[in-house]
Amino acid sequence: MGYATDVLSPALVRDFTALAHSHDPDLAVAALMMSRVAYPALDTEVYVAQLDALGREARRRVADATAAGTTLEIPPHVDPAVFARIAALNTYLFEDERFTGNDEQYEDPRNSFLNEVLDRRMGIPITLALVYMEVARRAGIDAEGVNFPGHFLVRVRGVHGTQYSRDLIIDAHHGGALLSESMCRDLLTRQTGDEQLWDAHALAHATKRQIITRMLLNLKRAYVRLYSFQQARDITELLLAVDPAAVTERRDRGLLAYHLNDLPSALRDLQTYLELSKGIELDEDERDEHARIWEHVKTLRRRVASLN
């Protein structure tokens, strides 16, 4: 795919900032605004309309779903009616519409762009989860993001204090698979290599701002791996729009500017990083990084001075 080479427009940054800091950000619109880093002329309304169409059909499917009509085994303490609705939604999205995880080209940036996920029916856990949540919402199902380490998940909550107290944990990357706690533990071990990391926070609710940030971080990593430093800097600009106090993003924007030979911007951001990180307790690796950044700054000061 081709990428835009123009610097991110101030208008897009301004609109994205306003959306990210609104009371209840529209995740689909936020994701499509991210896509405009690669597709500046993208018509977001076309893809919102696609989600609306998927949602209308999903609403029809789940309205007709009954526990008696499902051939799947209903887990203990799960509301049979809710289970039947989720089973119908999964059949629609993953069997009929054929949304699937792109394991063969996992690092492809297109997996992180909602327009591409809708066009190609392929993505990574967080973008497929986003499609799932947006379609579920339109179908009348309350599905929320789960900030699971290394593999974003979806949850439909049970009614605690009743016989139907068990939550449904859904893996949109793997065909809507329903995960038990033991399966989540195994998944965490595979993702992190450390079975000791499991705790009460592993299945924490993901706020909309956290989802936006996690999608942007995925995109930034993908672009850095491709040495697409301009696009990575644009994405870092959006990360700082979400959280202007993100010290590491300030550092990364400076390093990306350095790679792009934008020396004044690099110096400005790296000096700001050093200033902001003064009061932060750093581990050994971070202290080494801090020292390397200081050396960069000294070199940049000399080079920028020579340009004047």
Stockholm file with secondary structure:
# STOCKHOLM 1.0

chainA/1-308         MGYATDVLSPALVRDFTALAHSHDPDLAVAALMMSRVAYPALDTEVYVAQLDALGREARRRVADATAAGTTLEIPPHVDPAVFARIAALNTYLFEDERFTGNDEQYEDPRNSFLNEVLDRRMGIPITLALVYMEVARRAGIDAEGVNFPGHFLVRVRGVHGTQYSRDLIIDAHHGGALLSESMCRDLLTRQTGDEQLWDAHALAHATKRQIITRMLLNLKRAYVRLYSFQQARDITELLLAVDPAAVTERRDRGLLAYHLNDLPSALRDLQTYLELSKGIELDEDERDEHARIWEHVKTLRRRVASLN
#=GR chainA/1-308 SS CCCCCSCCCHHHHHHHHHHHTSSSCCHHHHHHHHHTTTCTTCCHHHHHHHHHHHHHHHHHHHHHCCGGGCCSCCCTTSCHHHHHHHHHHHIIIIIISCCEECCTTTTCGGGGCHHHHHHHSEECHHHHHHHHHHHHHHTTCCCEEECCTTSCEEEECCCTTSSCCCCEEEEGGGTTEEECHHHHHHHHHHHHSCGGGCSTTTTCBCCHHHHHHHHHHHHHHHHHHTTCHHHHHHHHHHHHHHCTTCHHHHHHHHHHHHHTTCHHHHHHHHHHHHHHGGGSCCCHHHHHHHHHHHHHHHHHHHHHHHHC
#=GC SS_cons         CCCCCSCCCHHHHHHHHHHHTSSSCCHHHHHHHHHTTTCTTCCHHHHHHHHHHHHHHHHHHHHHCCGGGCCSCCCTTSCHHHHHHHHHHHIIIIIISCCEECCTTTTCGGGGCHHHHHHHSEECHHHHHHHHHHHHHHTTCCCEEECCTTSCEEEECCCTTSSCCCCEEEEGGGTTEEECHHHHHHHHHHHHSCGGGCSTTTTCBCCHHHHHHHHHHHHHHHHHHTTCHHHHHHHHHHHHHHCTTCHHHHHHHHHHHHHTTCHHHHHHHHHHHHHHGGGSCCCHHHHHHHHHHHHHHHHHHHHHHHHC
//
